[in-house]
Amino acid sequence: MQAIDLSTITWRKSSYSNQDGGACLEVARNVSSLVPVRDSKDTTRTPLLFGAVAWAAFVDEVKR
């Protein structure tokens, strides 16, 4: 498996997050064919990586 350099990606916090730093997640969309997801409270942990198609399907289901 090839290592993926995530050191330069731009993270975006969920629009549903509040300013108090509660349970939040961040996603990065500028990685080819992958969607990294991480806990905004512990950014030192390794992000979860989802395939872009799988992530899109998940988001669509949540919206329904």
C-alpha positions as CSV (number, residue, x, y, z in Angstrom):
1,M,0.0,0.0,0.0
2,Q,1.3,3.4,-1.0
3,A,1.6,6.1,1.7
4,I,-0.5,9.2,1.2
5,D,0.9,12.6,2.2
6,L,-1.9,14.5,4.0
7,S,0.4,17.2,5.4
8,T,-0.7,19.9,2.9
9,I,-4.4,19.2,2.6
10,T,-7.1,21.7,3.6
11,W,-9.5,20.6,6.2
12,R,-13.1,21.8,6.5
13,K,-15.1,21.5,9.7
14,S,-18.7,20.4,9.4
15,S,-21.2,23.3,9.0
16,Y,-23.1,21.7,11.8
17,S,-20.3,22.2,14.3
18,N,-20.6,24.8,17.0
19,Q,-18.0,27.3,18.2
20,D,-17.7,25.5,21.6
21,G,-15.5,22.7,20.2
22,G,-18.0,20.0,20.7
23,A,-18.1,16.7,18.8
24,C,-17.0,17.8,15.4
25,L,-15.5,16.2,12.4
26,E,-13.4,17.6,9.5
27,V,-13.2,16.5,5.9
28,A,-10.8,17.2,3.2
29,R,-12.0,17.2,-0.4
30,N,-8.8,18.1,-2.3
31,V,-7.4,14.5,-2.3
32,S,-7.8,12.6,-5.6
33,S,-10.4,9.8,-5.2
34,L,-10.3,9.9,-1.4
35,V,-12.0,11.7,1.4
36,P,-10.0,12.0,4.6
37,V,-12.1,12.4,7.7
38,R,-10.7,13.3,11.2
39,D,-11.8,14.3,14.7
40,S,-11.4,18.0,15.0
41,K,-10.7,17.6,18.8
42,D,-7.7,15.3,18.2
43,T,-6.0,16.3,14.9
44,T,-2.9,14.2,15.7
45,R,-4.7,11.0,15.1
46,T,-4.5,9.3,11.8
47,P,-7.6,10.3,9.6
48,L,-10.0,7.7,8.3
49,L,-9.8,7.5,4.5
50,F,-12.9,6.8,2.5
51,G,-13.3,6.3,-1.3
52,A,-14.9,9.4,-2.9
53,V,-17.8,7.3,-4.3
54,A,-18.4,5.6,-0.9
55,W,-18.3,8.9,0.9
56,A,-20.8,10.5,-1.6
57,A,-23.2,7.6,-1.1
58,F,-22.9,7.9,2.7
59,V,-23.6,11.7,2.5
60,D,-26.6,11.1,0.2
61,E,-28.1,8.6,2.6
62,V,-27.6,10.9,5.6
63,K,-29.4,13.7,3.7
64,R,-32.4,11.5,3.1
